[in-house]
Amino acid sequence: MLEGVGVGYNRVDVKLTICSDTLFLCQPKFQCIMVIKAILRCFEIFSGLKVNFYKSHVGIIGVSDVDTTIFAKCFNCGRVEIPFKYLSMKIGGNPRTLAFLEANHS
């Protein structure tokens, strides 16, 4: 089972968000990582397209570097350090700071 992530003040449960790129949000558990891997494999089988794991990255908040490396190795992809840019938007920063606002408008 893919467990979602509580987001925002009301802790809305988010399991999967799809944009022009794909961003998966889940609990940092090995079982959830395997579900995402299965979803991506099903996508490949049904669409005939291949997921480019070389361009993919794993970024995990609140998990040890060792676990993040293990999760990245499950996908044969790289790691991304938090904060990072996603679709030109800074992810993982404090939106109340001037530096965060300036980074997202440059």
C-alpha positions as a Markdown table, in Angstrom:
| # | Residue | x | y | z |
|---|---|---|---|---|
| 1 | Met | 0.0 | 0.0 | 0.0 |
| 2 | Leu | 1.3 | 3.5 | -0.9 |
| 3 | Glu | 1.0 | 5.7 | 2.2 |
| 4 | Gly | 0.5 | 9.4 | 1.5 |
| 5 | Val | 2.2 | 12.4 | 3.1 |
| 6 | Gly | 0.3 | 14.9 | 5.3 |
| 7 | Val | 0.7 | 18.3 | 3.6 |
| 8 | Gly | -0.2 | 21.7 | 5.0 |
| 9 | Tyr | -1.8 | 23.0 | 8.1 |
| 10 | Asn | -4.7 | 20.5 | 7.8 |
| 11 | Arg | -2.4 | 17.6 | 7.0 |
| 12 | Val | -4.1 | 16.8 | 3.7 |
| 13 | Asp | -3.1 | 13.3 | 2.6 |
| 14 | Val | -1.2 | 13.5 | -0.7 |
| 15 | Lys | -0.3 | 10.2 | -2.4 |
| 16 | Leu | 0.7 | 11.2 | -5.9 |
| 17 | Thr | 0.9 | 14.4 | -7.9 |
| 18 | Ile | 1.5 | 14.5 | -11.6 |
| 19 | Cys | 2.8 | 17.7 | -13.4 |
| 20 | Ser | 4.6 | 18.1 | -16.7 |
| 21 | Asp | 7.3 | 16.0 | -14.9 |
| 22 | Thr | 6.2 | 13.5 | -12.3 |
| 23 | Leu | 6.6 | 14.0 | -8.6 |
| 24 | Phe | 5.8 | 11.1 | -6.2 |
| 25 | Leu | 5.1 | 11.9 | -2.6 |
| 26 | Cys | 4.9 | 9.1 | -0.1 |
| 27 | Gln | 6.1 | 8.0 | 3.4 |
| 28 | Pro | 9.8 | 7.1 | 3.4 |
| 29 | Lys | 9.3 | 3.4 | 3.8 |
| 30 | Phe | 10.8 | 0.6 | 1.7 |
| 31 | Gln | 7.3 | -0.8 | 0.9 |
| 32 | Cys | 6.2 | 2.6 | -0.5 |
| 33 | Ile | 9.3 | 2.8 | -2.6 |
| 34 | Met | 8.6 | -0.6 | -4.1 |
| 35 | Val | 5.0 | 0.4 | -4.9 |
| 36 | Ile | 6.3 | 3.5 | -6.8 |
| 37 | Lys | 8.8 | 1.2 | -8.6 |
| 38 | Ala | 5.9 | -1.1 | -9.6 |
| 39 | Ile | 3.8 | 1.9 | -10.8 |
| 40 | Leu | 6.7 | 3.0 | -13.0 |
| 41 | Arg | 7.3 | -0.5 | -14.4 |
| 42 | Cys | 3.5 | -0.8 | -15.2 |
| 43 | Phe | 3.7 | 2.6 | -17.0 |
| 44 | Glu | 6.6 | 1.3 | -19.1 |
| 45 | Ile | 4.8 | -2.0 | -20.0 |
| 46 | Phe | 1.5 | -0.4 | -20.9 |
| 47 | Ser | 2.8 | 2.7 | -22.7 |
| 48 | Gly | 5.8 | 1.2 | -24.4 |
| 49 | Leu | 7.9 | 4.2 | -23.1 |
| 50 | Lys | 10.9 | 3.9 | -20.8 |
| 51 | Val | 11.5 | 5.8 | -17.6 |
| 52 | Asn | 14.9 | 7.6 | -17.8 |
| 53 | Phe | 16.2 | 6.8 | -14.3 |
| 54 | Tyr | 19.5 | 8.5 | -15.2 |
| 55 | Lys | 17.6 | 11.8 | -15.1 |
| 56 | Ser | 15.6 | 10.9 | -12.1 |
| 57 | His | 16.4 | 11.7 | -8.5 |
| 58 | Val | 15.3 | 10.7 | -5.0 |
| 59 | Gly | 14.9 | 13.4 | -2.3 |
| 60 | Ile | 13.8 | 12.5 | 1.2 |
| 61 | Ile | 13.2 | 14.8 | 4.1 |
| 62 | Gly | 13.8 | 13.6 | 7.7 |
| 63 | Val | 15.6 | 10.3 | 6.7 |
| 64 | Ser | 19.2 | 9.4 | 7.1 |
| 65 | Asp | 21.7 | 9.7 | 4.3 |
| 66 | Val | 22.1 | 5.9 | 4.3 |
| 67 | Asp | 18.4 | 5.3 | 3.8 |
| 68 | Thr | 18.2 | 7.9 | 1.1 |
| 69 | Thr | 21.1 | 6.3 | -0.7 |
| 70 | Ile | 19.4 | 2.9 | -0.4 |
| 71 | Phe | 16.1 | 4.2 | -1.8 |
| 72 | Ala | 18.0 | 5.9 | -4.7 |
| 73 | Lys | 19.8 | 2.6 | -5.5 |
| 74 | Cys | 16.4 | 0.9 | -5.7 |
| 75 | Phe | 15.7 | 3.1 | -8.7 |
| 76 | Asn | 19.2 | 3.2 | -10.0 |
| 77 | Cys | 19.0 | 7.0 | -9.9 |
| 78 | Gly | 20.7 | 9.9 | -8.1 |
| 79 | Arg | 19.9 | 11.8 | -5.0 |
| 80 | Val | 18.8 | 15.3 | -4.7 |
| 81 | Glu | 19.6 | 17.5 | -1.7 |
| 82 | Ile | 16.9 | 19.5 | 0.0 |
| 83 | Pro | 16.2 | 22.3 | -0.8 |
| 84 | Phe | 16.1 | 21.8 | -4.6 |
| 85 | Lys | 14.4 | 23.3 | -7.7 |
| 86 | Tyr | 11.4 | 21.5 | -9.3 |
| 87 | Leu | 9.8 | 23.1 | -12.4 |
| 88 | Ser | 11.7 | 26.4 | -11.5 |
| 89 | Met | 10.3 | 26.4 | -8.0 |
| 90 | Lys | 12.4 | 26.0 | -4.9 |
| 91 | Ile | 11.2 | 23.0 | -2.8 |
| 92 | Gly | 12.1 | 22.6 | 0.8 |
| 93 | Gly | 12.8 | 26.2 | 1.6 |
| 94 | Asn | 11.1 | 28.6 | 4.0 |
| 95 | Pro | 8.5 | 30.5 | 2.0 |
| 96 | Arg | 8.4 | 33.3 | 4.7 |
| 97 | Thr | 12.0 | 34.4 | 4.0 |
| 98 | Leu | 13.1 | 37.0 | 1.5 |
| 99 | Ala | 15.8 | 34.7 | 0.2 |
| 100 | Phe | 13.2 | 32.0 | -0.7 |
| 101 | Leu | 11.0 | 34.6 | -2.6 |
| 102 | Glu | 14.0 | 35.9 | -4.4 |
| 103 | Ala | 15.2 | 32.4 | -5.4 |
| 104 | Asn | 11.8 | 31.7 | -6.9 |
| 105 | His | 11.7 | 34.9 | -8.9 |
| 106 | Ser | 15.1 | 34.7 | -10.5 |
